Amino acid sequence: DLGLGDDISFARDRLVESYFMVVGKMHEPQFSQYRMQLTRVSYLMATVEDIFGEHQSVEDSNALCKLLR
């Protein structure tokens, strides 16, 4: 536990949603490790999205768009 929930309380807790999204794609038992890893990545992406949505500026938005191109 990193204690991030104390510092970024505005972020949505989407762990269960992330897991069920992944289970819909890879439900076979042999993919259990992949499900756990993809759930972590999905959860991290949702948290970063919440942080960016809360603290973004126009300059930050433009920099992110340039980075993602």
PDB file of N, CA, C and O in Angstrom:
ATOM      1  N   ASP A   1       0.847  -1.181   0.000  1.00  0.00           N
ATOM      2  CA  ASP A   1       0.000   0.000   0.000  1.00  0.00           C
ATOM      3  C   ASP A   1       0.887   1.236   0.000  1.00  0.00           C
ATOM      4  O   ASP A   1       1.683   1.447   0.915  1.00  0.00           O
ATOM      5  N   LEU A   2       0.737   2.043  -1.032  1.00  0.00           N
ATOM      6  CA  LEU A   2       1.555   3.250  -1.164  1.00  0.00           C
ATOM      7  C   LEU A   2       0.963   4.457  -0.471  1.00  0.00           C
ATOM      8  O   LEU A   2       1.627   5.485  -0.337  1.00  0.00           O
ATOM      9  N   GLY A   3      -0.277   4.346  -0.028  1.00  0.00           N
ATOM     10  CA  GLY A   3      -0.920   5.460   0.641  1.00  0.00           C
ATOM     11  C   GLY A   3      -1.346   6.568  -0.300  1.00  0.00           C
ATOM     12  O   GLY A   3      -1.535   7.706   0.128  1.00  0.00           O
ATOM     13  N   LEU A   4      -1.501   6.251  -1.581  1.00  0.00           N
ATOM     14  CA  LEU A   4      -1.882   7.282  -2.539  1.00  0.00           C
ATOM     15  C   LEU A   4      -3.293   7.787  -2.298  1.00  0.00           C
ATOM     16  O   LEU A   4      -3.605   8.929  -2.634  1.00  0.00           O
ATOM     17  N   GLY A   5      -4.142   6.965  -1.728  1.00  0.00           N
ATOM     18  CA  GLY A   5      -5.520   7.373  -1.482  1.00  0.00           C
ATOM     19  C   GLY A   5      -5.627   8.549  -0.539  1.00  0.00           C
ATOM     20  O   GLY A   5      -6.601   9.300  -0.583  1.00  0.00           O
ATOM     21  N   ASP A   6      -4.626   8.715   0.317  1.00  0.00           N
ATOM     22  CA  ASP A   6      -4.636   9.841   1.243  1.00  0.00           C
ATOM     23  C   ASP A   6      -4.311  11.157   0.530  1.00  0.00           C
ATOM     24  O   ASP A   6      -4.833  12.213   0.887  1.00  0.00           O
ATOM     25  N   ASP A   7      -3.440  11.078  -0.483  1.00  0.00           N
ATOM     26  CA  ASP A   7      -2.994  12.280  -1.173  1.00  0.00           C
ATOM     27  C   ASP A   7      -3.853  12.658  -2.371  1.00  0.00           C
ATOM     28  O   ASP A   7      -3.989  13.839  -2.693  1.00  0.00           O
ATOM     29  N   ILE A   8      -4.426  11.675  -3.022  1.00  0.00           N
ATOM     30  CA  ILE A   8      -5.243  11.959  -4.210  1.00  0.00           C
ATOM     31  C   ILE A   8      -6.650  11.385  -4.006  1.00  0.00           C
ATOM     32  O   ILE A   8      -7.075  10.458  -4.695  1.00  0.00           O
ATOM     33  N   SER A   9      -7.331  11.954  -3.067  1.00  0.00           N
ATOM     34  CA  SER A   9      -8.660  11.446  -2.710  1.00  0.00           C
ATOM     35  C   SER A   9      -9.691  11.695  -3.803  1.00  0.00           C
ATOM     36  O   SER A   9     -10.759  11.084  -3.782  1.00  0.00           O
ATOM     37  N   PHE A  10      -9.395  12.586  -4.768  1.00  0.00           N
ATOM     38  CA  PHE A  10     -10.331  12.868  -5.850  1.00  0.00           C
ATOM     39  C   PHE A  10     -10.328  11.768  -6.907  1.00  0.00           C
ATOM     40  O   PHE A  10     -11.243  11.709  -7.729  1.00  0.00           O
ATOM     41  N   ALA A  11      -9.325  10.898  -6.904  1.00  0.00           N
ATOM     42  CA  ALA A  11      -9.259   9.825  -7.906  1.00  0.00           C
ATOM     43  C   ALA A  11     -10.310   8.765  -7.608  1.00  0.00           C
ATOM     44  O   ALA A  11     -10.570   8.425  -6.454  1.00  0.00           O
ATOM     45  N   ARG A  12     -10.902   8.257  -8.672  1.00  0.00           N
ATOM     46  CA  ARG A  12     -11.932   7.231  -8.525  1.00  0.00           C
ATOM     47  C   ARG A  12     -11.296   5.895  -8.185  1.00  0.00           C
ATOM     48  O   ARG A  12     -10.214   5.577  -8.678  1.00  0.00           O
ATOM     49  N   ASP A  13     -11.945   5.128  -7.363  1.00  0.00           N
ATOM     50  CA  ASP A  13     -11.477   3.789  -7.023  1.00  0.00           C
ATOM     51  C   ASP A  13     -12.117   2.823  -8.012  1.00  0.00           C
ATOM     52  O   ASP A  13     -13.273   2.432  -7.843  1.00  0.00           O
ATOM     53  N   ARG A  14     -11.379   2.443  -9.031  1.00  0.00           N
ATOM     54  CA  ARG A  14     -11.931   1.675 -10.142  1.00  0.00           C
ATOM     55  C   ARG A  14     -11.285   0.309 -10.279  1.00  0.00           C
ATOM     56  O   ARG A  14     -11.246  -0.231 -11.385  1.00  0.00           O
ATOM     57  N   LEU A  15     -10.780  -0.268  -9.207  1.00  0.00           N
ATOM     58  CA  LEU A  15     -10.090  -1.540  -9.294  1.00  0.00           C
ATOM     59  C   LEU A  15     -11.026  -2.651  -9.773  1.00  0.00           C
ATOM     60  O   LEU A  15     -10.666  -3.420 -10.664  1.00  0.00           O
ATOM     61  N   VAL A  16     -12.204  -2.738  -9.196  1.00  0.00           N
ATOM     62  CA  VAL A  16     -13.144  -3.800  -9.566  1.00  0.00           C
ATOM     63  C   VAL A  16     -13.609  -3.609 -11.011  1.00  0.00           C
ATOM     64  O   VAL A  16     -13.702  -4.577 -11.765  1.00  0.00           O
ATOM     65  N   GLU A  17     -13.897  -2.381 -11.393  1.00  0.00           N
ATOM     66  CA  GLU A  17     -14.293  -2.101 -12.784  1.00  0.00           C
ATOM     67  C   GLU A  17     -13.187  -2.507 -13.745  1.00  0.00           C
ATOM     68  O   GLU A  17     -13.452  -3.099 -14.791  1.00  0.00           O
ATOM     69  N   SER A  18     -11.958  -2.190 -13.392  1.00  0.00           N
ATOM     70  CA  SER A  18     -10.834  -2.542 -14.252  1.00  0.00           C
ATOM     71  C   SER A  18     -10.713  -4.050 -14.397  1.00  0.00           C
ATOM     72  O   SER A  18     -10.465  -4.551 -15.494  1.00  0.00           O
ATOM     73  N   TYR A  19     -10.885  -4.775 -13.301  1.00  0.00           N
ATOM     74  CA  TYR A  19     -10.776  -6.227 -13.349  1.00  0.00           C
ATOM     75  C   TYR A  19     -11.875  -6.833 -14.220  1.00  0.00           C
ATOM     76  O   TYR A  19     -11.597  -7.696 -15.052  1.00  0.00           O
ATOM     77  N   PHE A  20     -13.104  -6.396 -14.039  1.00  0.00           N
ATOM     78  CA  PHE A  20     -14.199  -6.973 -14.824  1.00  0.00           C
ATOM     79  C   PHE A  20     -14.072  -6.622 -16.309  1.00  0.00           C
ATOM     80  O   PHE A  20     -14.488  -7.404 -17.163  1.00  0.00           O
ATOM     81  N   MET A  21     -13.512  -5.476 -16.619  1.00  0.00           N
ATOM     82  CA  MET A  21     -13.265  -5.136 -18.013  1.00  0.00           C
ATOM     83  C   MET A  21     -12.276  -6.137 -18.630  1.00  0.00           C
ATOM     84  O   MET A  21     -12.455  -6.579 -19.765  1.00  0.00           O
ATOM     85  N   VAL A  22     -11.246  -6.482 -17.878  1.00  0.00           N
ATOM     86  CA  VAL A  22     -10.239  -7.419 -18.362  1.00  0.00           C
ATOM     87  C   VAL A  22     -10.803  -8.832 -18.440  1.00  0.00           C
ATOM     88  O   VAL A  22     -10.502  -9.563 -19.383  1.00  0.00           O
ATOM     89  N   VAL A  23     -11.611  -9.224 -17.471  1.00  0.00           N
ATOM     90  CA  VAL A  23     -12.204 -10.564 -17.477  1.00  0.00           C
ATOM     91  C   VAL A  23     -13.083 -10.749 -18.709  1.00  0.00           C
ATOM     92  O   VAL A  23     -13.161 -11.848 -19.258  1.00  0.00           O
ATOM     93  N   GLY A  24     -13.739  -9.687 -19.141  1.00  0.00           N
ATOM     94  CA  GLY A  24     -14.560  -9.770 -20.346  1.00  0.00           C
ATOM     95  C   GLY A  24     -13.739 -10.094 -21.584  1.00  0.00           C
ATOM     96  O   GLY A  24     -14.247 -10.697 -22.530  1.00  0.00           O
ATOM     97  N   LYS A  25     -12.480  -9.700 -21.582  1.00  0.00           N
ATOM     98  CA  LYS A  25     -11.608  -9.959 -22.729  1.00  0.00           C
ATOM     99  C   LYS A  25     -10.882 -11.296 -22.617  1.00  0.00           C
ATOM    100  O   LYS A  25     -10.753 -12.020 -23.604  1.00  0.00           O
ATOM    101  N   MET A  26     -10.405 -11.623 -21.408  1.00  0.00           N
ATOM    102  CA  MET A  26      -9.615 -12.847 -21.213  1.00  0.00           C
ATOM    103  C   MET A  26     -10.170 -13.623 -20.024  1.00  0.00           C
ATOM    104  O   MET A  26      -9.703 -13.448 -18.898  1.00  0.00           O
ATOM    105  N   HIS A  27     -11.137 -14.457 -20.257  1.00  0.00           N
ATOM    106  CA  HIS A  27     -11.790 -15.156 -19.155  1.00  0.00           C
ATOM    107  C   HIS A  27     -11.250 -16.564 -18.923  1.00  0.00           C
ATOM    108  O   HIS A  27     -11.600 -17.187 -17.920  1.00  0.00           O
ATOM    109  N   GLU A  28     -10.415 -17.082 -19.810  1.00  0.00           N
ATOM    110  CA  GLU A  28      -9.890 -18.431 -19.641  1.00  0.00           C
ATOM    111  C   GLU A  28      -8.934 -18.493 -18.456  1.00  0.00           C
ATOM    112  O   GLU A  28      -8.187 -17.544 -18.213  1.00  0.00           O
ATOM    113  N   PRO A  29      -8.949 -19.608 -17.710  1.00  0.00           N
ATOM    114  CA  PRO A  29      -8.106 -19.726 -16.503  1.00  0.00           C
ATOM    115  C   PRO A  29      -6.604 -19.554 -16.768  1.00  0.00           C
ATOM    116  O   PRO A  29      -5.886 -19.041 -15.910  1.00  0.00           O
ATOM    117  N   GLN A  30      -6.129 -19.970 -17.925  1.00  0.00           N
ATOM    118  CA  GLN A  30      -4.692 -19.887 -18.187  1.00  0.00           C
ATOM    119  C   GLN A  30      -4.196 -18.447 -18.336  1.00  0.00           C
ATOM    120  O   GLN A  30      -2.988 -18.212 -18.372  1.00  0.00           O
ATOM    121  N   PHE A  31      -5.109 -17.489 -18.421  1.00  0.00           N
ATOM    122  CA  PHE A  31      -4.720 -16.088 -18.567  1.00  0.00           C
ATOM    123  C   PHE A  31      -4.788 -15.311 -17.259  1.00  0.00           C
ATOM    124  O   PHE A  31      -4.881 -14.084 -17.283  1.00  0.00           O
ATOM    125  N   SER A  32      -4.746 -15.983 -16.134  1.00  0.00           N
ATOM    126  CA  SER A  32      -4.903 -15.298 -14.843  1.00  0.00           C
ATOM    127  C   SER A  32      -3.798 -14.272 -14.590  1.00  0.00           C
ATOM    128  O   SER A  32      -4.079 -13.188 -14.079  1.00  0.00           O
ATOM    129  N   GLN A  33      -2.557 -14.588 -14.935  1.00  0.00           N
ATOM    130  CA  GLN A  33      -1.450 -13.643 -14.738  1.00  0.00           C
ATOM    131  C   GLN A  33      -1.618 -12.416 -15.634  1.00  0.00           C
ATOM    132  O   GLN A  33      -1.355 -11.290 -15.214  1.00  0.00           O
ATOM    133  N   TYR A  34      -2.052 -12.643 -16.856  1.00  0.00           N
ATOM    134  CA  TYR A  34      -2.291 -11.525 -17.775  1.00  0.00           C
ATOM    135  C   TYR A  34      -3.413 -10.624 -17.267  1.00  0.00           C
ATOM    136  O   TYR A  34      -3.338  -9.400 -17.375  1.00  0.00           O
ATOM    137  N   ARG A  35      -4.455 -11.247 -16.711  1.00  0.00           N
ATOM    138  CA  ARG A  35      -5.565 -10.455 -16.159  1.00  0.00           C
ATOM    139  C   ARG A  35      -5.095  -9.559 -15.034  1.00  0.00           C
ATOM    140  O   ARG A  35      -5.471  -8.389 -14.971  1.00  0.00           O
ATOM    141  N   MET A  36      -4.275 -10.097 -14.143  1.00  0.00           N
ATOM    142  CA  MET A  36      -3.780  -9.286 -13.027  1.00  0.00           C
ATOM    143  C   MET A  36      -2.922  -8.130 -13.524  1.00  0.00           C
ATOM    144  O   MET A  36      -3.057  -7.005 -13.041  1.00  0.00           O
ATOM    145  N   GLN A  37      -2.040  -8.397 -14.484  1.00  0.00           N
ATOM    146  CA  GLN A  37      -1.170  -7.336 -14.995  1.00  0.00           C
ATOM    147  C   GLN A  37      -1.966  -6.275 -15.750  1.00  0.00           C
ATOM    148  O   GLN A  37      -1.742  -5.079 -15.567  1.00  0.00           O
ATOM    149  N   LEU A  38      -2.887  -6.709 -16.592  1.00  0.00           N
ATOM    150  CA  LEU A  38      -3.680  -5.751 -17.356  1.00  0.00           C
ATOM    151  C   LEU A  38      -4.601  -4.943 -16.450  1.00  0.00           C
ATOM    152  O   LEU A  38      -4.870  -3.774 -16.725  1.00  0.00           O
ATOM    153  N   THR A  39      -5.085  -5.554 -15.376  1.00  0.00           N
ATOM    154  CA  THR A  39      -5.902  -4.829 -14.402  1.00  0.00           C
ATOM    155  C   THR A  39      -5.076  -3.735 -13.735  1.00  0.00           C
ATOM    156  O   THR A  39      -5.562  -2.621 -13.542  1.00  0.00           O
ATOM    157  N   ARG A  40      -3.849  -4.043 -13.389  1.00  0.00           N
ATOM    158  CA  ARG A  40      -2.979  -3.029 -12.775  1.00  0.00           C
ATOM    159  C   ARG A  40      -2.726  -1.861 -13.723  1.00  0.00           C
ATOM    160  O   ARG A  40      -2.779  -0.700 -13.315  1.00  0.00           O
ATOM    161  N   VAL A  41      -2.455  -2.167 -14.969  1.00  0.00           N
ATOM    162  CA  VAL A  41      -2.199  -1.112 -15.955  1.00  0.00           C
ATOM    163  C   VAL A  41      -3.449  -0.264 -16.159  1.00  0.00           C
ATOM    164  O   VAL A  41      -3.371   0.963 -16.214  1.00  0.00           O
ATOM    165  N   SER A  42      -4.594  -0.919 -16.272  1.00  0.00           N
ATOM    166  CA  SER A  42      -5.855  -0.204 -16.473  1.00  0.00           C
ATOM    167  C   SER A  42      -6.170   0.695 -15.282  1.00  0.00           C
ATOM    168  O   SER A  42      -6.613   1.830 -15.458  1.00  0.00           O
ATOM    169  N   TYR A  43      -5.942   0.193 -14.080  1.00  0.00           N
ATOM    170  CA  TYR A  43      -6.187   0.971 -12.862  1.00  0.00           C
ATOM    171  C   TYR A  43      -5.244   2.171 -12.792  1.00  0.00           C
ATOM    172  O   TYR A  43      -5.650   3.268 -12.411  1.00  0.00           O
ATOM    173  N   LEU A  44      -3.990   1.952 -13.162  1.00  0.00           N
ATOM    174  CA  LEU A  44      -3.018   3.045 -13.165  1.00  0.00           C
ATOM    175  C   LEU A  44      -3.409   4.106 -14.188  1.00  0.00           C
ATOM    176  O   LEU A  44      -3.309   5.302 -13.913  1.00  0.00           O
ATOM    177  N   MET A  45      -3.850   3.677 -15.356  1.00  0.00           N
ATOM    178  CA  MET A  45      -4.273   4.627 -16.379  1.00  0.00           C
ATOM    179  C   MET A  45      -5.469   5.453 -15.915  1.00  0.00           C
ATOM    180  O   MET A  45      -5.525   6.655 -16.177  1.00  0.00           O
ATOM    181  N   ALA A  46      -6.426   4.826 -15.229  1.00  0.00           N
ATOM    182  CA  ALA A  46      -7.590   5.561 -14.723  1.00  0.00           C
ATOM    183  C   ALA A  46      -7.166   6.581 -13.665  1.00  0.00           C
ATOM    184  O   ALA A  46      -7.700   7.689 -13.620  1.00  0.00           O
ATOM    185  N   THR A  47      -6.211   6.209 -12.821  1.00  0.00           N
ATOM    186  CA  THR A  47      -5.726   7.125 -11.790  1.00  0.00           C
ATOM    187  C   THR A  47      -4.994   8.312 -12.407  1.00  0.00           C
ATOM    188  O   THR A  47      -5.195   9.453 -11.991  1.00  0.00           O
ATOM    189  N   VAL A  48      -4.144   8.045 -13.399  1.00  0.00           N
ATOM    190  CA  VAL A  48      -3.434   9.127 -14.085  1.00  0.00           C
ATOM    191  C   VAL A  48      -4.430  10.040 -14.790  1.00  0.00           C
ATOM    192  O   VAL A  48      -4.267  11.260 -14.789  1.00  0.00           O
ATOM    193  N   GLU A  49      -5.456   9.454 -15.388  1.00  0.00           N
ATOM    194  CA  GLU A  49      -6.495  10.255 -16.041  1.00  0.00           C
ATOM    195  C   GLU A  49      -7.196  11.171 -15.044  1.00  0.00           C
ATOM    196  O   GLU A  49      -7.476  12.330 -15.350  1.00  0.00           O
ATOM    197  N   ASP A  50      -7.479  10.653 -13.853  1.00  0.00           N
ATOM    198  CA  ASP A  50      -8.118  11.475 -12.824  1.00  0.00           C
ATOM    199  C   ASP A  50      -7.201  12.596 -12.343  1.00  0.00           C
ATOM    200  O   ASP A  50      -7.652  13.723 -12.140  1.00  0.00           O
ATOM    201  N   ILE A  51      -5.929  12.294 -12.164  1.00  0.00           N
ATOM    202  CA  ILE A  51      -4.971  13.313 -11.735  1.00  0.00           C
ATOM    203  C   ILE A  51      -4.870  14.404 -12.803  1.00  0.00           C
ATOM    204  O   ILE A  51      -4.894  15.592 -12.483  1.00  0.00           O
ATOM    205  N   PHE A  52      -4.759  14.006 -14.051  1.00  0.00           N
ATOM    206  CA  PHE A  52      -4.642  14.975 -15.134  1.00  0.00           C
ATOM    207  C   PHE A  52      -5.929  15.783 -15.278  1.00  0.00           C
ATOM    208  O   PHE A  52      -5.881  16.988 -15.523  1.00  0.00           O
ATOM    209  N   GLY A  53      -7.071  15.131 -15.127  1.00  0.00           N
ATOM    210  CA  GLY A  53      -8.342  15.834 -15.233  1.00  0.00           C
ATOM    211  C   GLY A  53      -8.542  16.859 -14.133  1.00  0.00           C
ATOM    212  O   GLY A  53      -9.186  17.887 -14.345  1.00  0.00           O
ATOM    213  N   GLU A  54      -7.995  16.585 -12.968  1.00  0.00           N
ATOM    214  CA  GLU A  54      -8.149  17.491 -11.830  1.00  0.00           C
ATOM    215  C   GLU A  54      -7.193  18.681 -11.904  1.00  0.00           C
ATOM    216  O   GLU A  54      -7.546  19.788 -11.497  1.00  0.00           O
ATOM    217  N   HIS A  55      -6.000  18.458 -12.415  1.00  0.00           N
ATOM    218  CA  HIS A  55      -4.957  19.479 -12.335  1.00  0.00           C
ATOM    219  C   HIS A  55      -4.443  19.936 -13.692  1.00  0.00           C
ATOM    220  O   HIS A  55      -3.333  20.462 -13.777  1.00  0.00           O
ATOM    221  N   GLN A  56      -5.202  19.755 -14.727  1.00  0.00           N
ATOM    222  CA  GLN A  56      -4.694  20.089 -16.057  1.00  0.00           C
ATOM    223  C   GLN A  56      -4.782  21.585 -16.352  1.00  0.00           C
ATOM    224  O   GLN A  56      -5.583  22.321 -15.775  1.00  0.00           O
ATOM    225  N   SER A  57      -3.940  21.984 -17.254  1.00  0.00           N
ATOM    226  CA  SER A  57      -4.002  23.334 -17.806  1.00  0.00           C
ATOM    227  C   SER A  57      -3.958  23.182 -19.330  1.00  0.00           C
ATOM    228  O   SER A  57      -3.716  22.086 -19.836  1.00  0.00           O
ATOM    229  N   VAL A  58      -4.183  24.245 -20.040  1.00  0.00           N
ATOM    230  CA  VAL A  58      -4.153  24.187 -21.502  1.00  0.00           C
ATOM    231  C   VAL A  58      -2.761  23.787 -21.987  1.00  0.00           C
ATOM    232  O   VAL A  58      -2.630  22.999 -22.924  1.00  0.00           O
ATOM    233  N   GLU A  59      -1.733  24.323 -21.356  1.00  0.00           N
ATOM    234  CA  GLU A  59      -0.363  23.990 -21.739  1.00  0.00           C
ATOM    235  C   GLU A  59      -0.075  22.511 -21.502  1.00  0.00           C
ATOM    236  O   GLU A  59       0.555  21.856 -22.332  1.00  0.00           O
ATOM    237  N   ASP A  60      -0.541  21.984 -20.360  1.00  0.00           N
ATOM    238  CA  ASP A  60      -0.347  20.570 -20.072  1.00  0.00           C
ATOM    239  C   ASP A  60      -1.096  19.700 -21.072  1.00  0.00           C
ATOM    240  O   ASP A  60      -0.580  18.665 -21.492  1.00  0.00           O
ATOM    241  N   SER A  61      -2.292  20.097 -21.456  1.00  0.00           N
ATOM    242  CA  SER A  61      -3.063  19.340 -22.444  1.00  0.00           C
ATOM    243  C   SER A  61      -2.342  19.293 -23.782  1.00  0.00           C
ATOM    244  O   SER A  61      -2.261  18.240 -24.414  1.00  0.00           O
ATOM    245  N   ASN A  62      -1.821  20.433 -24.209  1.00  0.00           N
ATOM    246  CA  ASN A  62      -1.079  20.479 -25.473  1.00  0.00           C
ATOM    247  C   ASN A  62       0.190  19.642 -25.412  1.00  0.00           C
ATOM    248  O   ASN A  62       0.527  18.960 -26.379  1.00  0.00           O
ATOM    249  N   ALA A  63       0.888  19.686 -24.299  1.00  0.00           N
ATOM    250  CA  ALA A  63       2.116  18.894 -24.151  1.00  0.00           C
ATOM    251  C   ALA A  63       1.795  17.401 -24.182  1.00  0.00           C
ATOM    252  O   ALA A  63       2.540  16.623 -24.778  1.00  0.00           O
ATOM    253  N   LEU A  64       0.705  16.995 -23.552  1.00  0.00           N
ATOM    254  CA  LEU A  64       0.331  15.584 -23.555  1.00  0.00           C
ATOM    255  C   LEU A  64      -0.068  15.137 -24.956  1.00  0.00           C
ATOM    256  O   LEU A  64       0.304  14.045 -25.385  1.00  0.00           O
ATOM    257  N   CYS A  65      -0.810  15.954 -25.662  1.00  0.00           N
ATOM    258  CA  CYS A  65      -1.202  15.615 -27.037  1.00  0.00           C
ATOM    259  C   CYS A  65       0.031  15.456 -27.932  1.00  0.00           C
ATOM    260  O   CYS A  65       0.095  14.530 -28.741  1.00  0.00           O
ATOM    261  N   LYS A  66       0.993  16.342 -27.791  1.00  0.00           N
ATOM    262  CA  LYS A  66       2.219  16.236 -28.581  1.00  0.00           C
ATOM    263  C   LYS A  66       2.992  14.964 -28.213  1.00  0.00           C
ATOM    264  O   LYS A  66       3.563  14.303 -29.080  1.00  0.00           O
ATOM    265  N   LEU A  67       3.002  14.636 -26.940  1.00  0.00           N
ATOM    266  CA  LEU A  67       3.712  13.446 -26.480  1.00  0.00           C
ATOM    267  C   LEU A  67       3.076  12.177 -27.026  1.00  0.00           C
ATOM    268  O   LEU A  67       3.782  11.235 -27.387  1.00  0.00           O
ATOM    269  N   LEU A  68       1.762  12.143 -27.089  1.00  0.00           N
ATOM    270  CA  LEU A  68       1.052  10.934 -27.515  1.00  0.00           C
ATOM    271  C   LEU A  68       1.027  10.755 -29.029  1.00  0.00           C
ATOM    272  O   LEU A  68       0.669   9.680 -29.508  1.00  0.00           O
ATOM    273  N   ARG A  69       1.387  11.751 -29.771  1.00  0.00           N
ATOM    274  CA  ARG A  69       1.426  11.625 -31.243  1.00  0.00           C
ATOM    275  C   ARG A  69       2.580  10.840 -31.638  1.00  0.00           C
ATOM    276  O   ARG A  69       2.796  10.616 -32.829  1.00  0.00           O
TER     277      ARG A  69
END
